[in-house]
Amino acid sequence: MQQIAIDRYFADFVCEAGKLIVELDGAAHDGREDYDRQRTETLELLGYVVLRFHNERVLADPGETADEILAALQSARP
């Protein structure tokens, strides 16, 4: 997974093989819900699954975050 440009956006982490984008949201996303929602919709129209996690959650429970990412990747397999 690596950060790449997709359409007019930069995704935090991308797995092209699984068509999965992982976004980590910190305080900079406060008040940007409409923008983030539009961004997610655009990326989904391009065929990606978008997972969003708040930074605090990732720091508090990295194992559960990793489990959710793995589950999303496994469900994307044909």
C-alpha positions in Angstrom: 0.0 0.0 0.0 1.3 3.4 -0.9 0.0 7.0 -1.3 -0.9 7.8 -4.9 -2.9 10.3 -6.9 -6.3 9.0 -8.0 -8.4 11.4 -10.1 -7.9 14.7 -8.4 -7.2 13.3 -5.0 -4.3 11.8 -3.1 -5.2 8.7 -1.1 -3.4 8.0 2.1 -2.9 4.3 1.4 -3.8 2.4 -1.7 -3.8 -1.3 -2.5 -4.4 -1.4 -6.3 -4.6 -5.2 -6.4 -7.5 -5.1 -3.9 -9.0 -1.8 -5.1 -8.8 -0.6 -1.5 -8.1 2.9 -0.2 -7.4 3.5 3.5 -7.9 7.0 4.8 -6.6 8.2 8.2 -8.6 11.2 9.5 -7.2 13.6 12.0 -8.2 17.0 13.3 -7.7 18.5 9.8 -10.8 16.7 8.7 -13.1 18.3 11.3 -15.7 20.4 9.5 -14.8 18.8 6.1 -17.5 16.0 6.2 -19.1 17.1 2.9 -15.8 17.3 1.1 -14.8 13.9 2.5 -18.1 12.4 1.5 -17.8 13.7 -2.1 -14.3 12.5 -2.3 -15.3 9.0 -1.1 -18.2 8.9 -3.6 -15.8 9.8 -6.5 -13.3 7.2 -5.5 -16.0 4.6 -5.1 -17.3 5.4 -8.6 -13.8 4.6 -9.8 -14.2 1.1 -8.4 -12.4 1.5 -5.0 -13.6 0.5 -1.5 -12.7 3.4 0.9 -12.2 2.7 4.6 -11.9 5.7 6.9 -10.4 5.6 10.3 -9.8 8.3 12.9 -6.2 8.6 13.9 -7.2 8.1 17.6 -8.8 4.8 16.8 -5.8 3.6 14.9 -3.5 4.5 17.8 -5.8 3.0 20.4 -6.4 -0.3 18.6 -4.1 -0.9 15.7 -4.8 -4.6 15.7 -8.6 -4.1 15.1 -7.8 -1.6 12.4 -5.5 -4.1 10.7 -8.2 -6.8 11.0 -10.7 -4.5 9.3 -8.3 -3.8 6.5 -7.5 -7.4 6.0 -11.2 -8.4 6.0 -11.9 -5.8 3.3 -9.0 -7.1 1.2 -10.2 -10.7 1.6 -13.8 -9.8 0.6 -12.5 -8.1 -2.5 -10.9 -11.3 -3.8 -12.9 -13.0 -6.6 
